């Protein structure tokens, strides 16, 4: 079984899907304030991206983007000492989610 690495174009589409994933999670968490604006922009971006590009394995960027939000929240609150979730939980869960998306995206595929 021979595989191939992602092309530059696939990385570009992966990045766009990551932005859609990031926007969707951010919109969900802030829906009662300004999140509806992010939701509309993210929805429009996702529809345009889905109509222009064949997602294929690049759609795993969505998962990576979803992991970036908790990673960022944990990182910005790493000095906080509250009764809620520890910042390391946010950092760990975000990092694992983002890493899973990247690893599945870059794993070799069979060429036909």
N, C-alpha and C positions, 0 to 999 in steps of 0.2 A: 504494500500500500504506500503510494507516494503522496505527499501532501504539498500544499503550497501555502505560503504566508499571505496575509492580507495585502492587497494592493494599496497604493496611495489613495485611490478613489474610494476603496472600501473604508479606509481610515477616516476620510473626510465625512462619509455618510455616517459612520460610527459616532463621530463627534457631534453631528447634527442631532442624531438620536439621543445622545447623552444630554444635550441641551433640552430636548423635549422631556426626558425623564426627570431632569432637575426641575424644570418648570412645573411639571405636573405635581411633584411632591411639594414644592414650595407653595403652589396655589392651594393645595389641599390643606396645608397647615395654616394658611393665612386667609382662608376663604371668607371669614366673617369681617375682615377689614379690606385689604386691597387684593386679596387672592383671586377674586373674580376677574380682575383685569389680567392678571398673569394667566389664569385659566383660559381666557378668550385668546390671548396671544399664543399660548402654547398649543391650543387646539388648532388654530389657524396654521401655525408652523408645522404641526404634525400632519395635517391634511395636505398641505403643499408638498411636504417631504415624501409622504406616501404616494402621491400622484406623480412625482418626478423621478423617484428612485425606487429600484427594487430593493426592499430592505435586506433580505437574505440574512446572513450572519451579522451584518452591521447593526441590525435591530437590537443586538445585545448591548449597544450603547445606551439604550433606554434604562436597562438595569444598572449600568455603571452610573448614569446620571442620578438615579434614585438613591444610590449610596453616597453621593457627594454631599447631599444636604445634611444627613445626620453626622457625617464626618466633619463638616464645617461647624455644625452646632457644638459638637463635643470639643473641637479644637478651640473655638472662641470662648468656651466656658471651662477650659481645663483648670483654671485656678479657683473655680467656684466650689464652695463647700455647702451644699444644700441637702435637704432631706430627700430630694428626688433622685433620679437616676444619676449615677456617677458619670462624669464626662468620659471616662474610659469606656463605659458601655456604649455611649454614642459613637465614639471614635472607632471602637472595635467593630460594632455592627455596620457602620458606614463603610469602613475599610474592607470588610469581608464582602459586603454586597457589591461594592465597586470592583473589587478584585475578581470576583466570580464572573462578572460581565466581561471584563477584559480577557481573562483566561479562556473562557469559552469562545470568545471572538477570535483569539489568536491561535487556537489549537489547529493543527493541520487538518485539512479536508482532503478527501479522496478526489483525485482529478479523473475525469472520464475521457 
